[in-house]
Amino acid sequence: DRAAGAPHPRETAVLHGQARAEAAFLDAFNGGRLHHAWLISGPRGVGKATLAWRLARFLLATPDGGGLFAPPAPATLDIPDAHPVAIRLRALSEPRLFLLRRSPTDKGSALSQVITVDDVRALERFLHLSAADGGRRAVIVDAADELNASAANAILKMLEEPPARVSFLIVAHQPARLLPTIRSRCRSLRLQRLDAPGIAAALAQAGVVVDDAVATTELAGGSAGTALRLVTLDGIARYRDLVALMLGLPRLDRPRLIAFAEAGAARGAEGLFDLTVTLIDQFLARAARTGITRTPPPEAAPGEAALLSRLAPDDRAARAWADLAQTLGLRARAGKAVNLDPAALLVDMVLKVDETAGRLAPR
């Protein structure tokens, strides 16, 4: 439930780029319209889990309003790091919080692939207890996409008859795949993709400096988690190498292709293969987008704009690149899963791109 190389969401003090969602929650809280369940959705890596932890911290640390001597309405979700609730949350020792996530398998050597009904039964036991001080309690579900069918139905029953003063904070990467009845019982907080300043700020918070925020944002799709992966694996340089290779389409430089593929399949750097496949998928998607809009996206590598305009001048080309993007990456990853040579898989991917470019080239 965390991006590799990044601080855990419960340890992340500031959420960047999601002021609208924070303001919507704060407005509901201050207006006495606090819903019992919040569905926090959006692309991966934009801060959904961080927001869930911020909301839990705020709810458990903020006293109830009302009355002559009540404190003023809070203007922010910020809670000081030294607050006892903040300290307990970071240590996972807050008794009024329940974190529902995948649990270890019976052997304890790995995590389960799904959140099971047994995990939800532990939540049921938590909800049957009363808060020691009669105050609020919070439940974070991270992520609801991982609930199996039985667990999802068990959660639904809790949302249909919610305990008093319990707030469900439900993270979902693909909310359309959840039970419609779960979605209908939640108020939605939809998080947006981050812009370049937001990406740079989020990475700086993780201790990472971005040299080219625009290129990083473009290739990361506005996801700070993806951007961190790009920076960690030197993905911007890798994409520049890819674009430089593609400049020869539809007549590839074969020795350059072999060198590119072997670099993406280096031993001891397995993450580079998946990153390279992702970058090829990105290139195809950006070509399809160029053909539809007739305008290339902001350049993520030198010469990319002119290349995309040449490869995708119209709707016909856009459809061809979009169709290729749907299948090429999936096939390469399936080949890797059955131990086919990763360098050969990357060569095959680029040759398919070359073949399509040749078919689309003017006669």
Salt bridges, closest charged atoms under 4 A:
ASP1 OD1 - HIS8 NE2 3.33
ASP1 OD2 - ARG101 NH1 2.67
GLU22 OE2 - ARG54 NE 2.88
ASP27 OD2 - ARG33 NH2 2.67
ASP64 OD1 - ARG136 NH2 2.56
ASP64 OD2 - ARG165 NH2 2.94
ASP78 OD1 - ARG54 NH2 2.87
GLU94 OE1 - ARG88 NE 2.75
GLU94 OE2 - ARG96 NE 3.25
ASP118 OD1 - ARG121 NH1 2.61
ASP133 OD2 - ARG96 NH1 3.96
GLU146 OE1 - ARG102 NE 3.46
GLU160 OE2 - ARG185 NH2 3.59
ASP212 OD2 - ARG240 NH2 3.44
GLU218 OE1 - ARG286 NH1 2.76
ASP274 OD2 - ARG229 NH2 2.63
ASP274 OD1 - ARG333 NE 2.75
ASP281 OD2 - ARG333 NH1 3.52
GLU304 OE2 - ARG286 NE 2.80
ASP315 OD1 - ARG294 NH1 2.84
ASP348 OD2 - ARG331 NH2 2.71
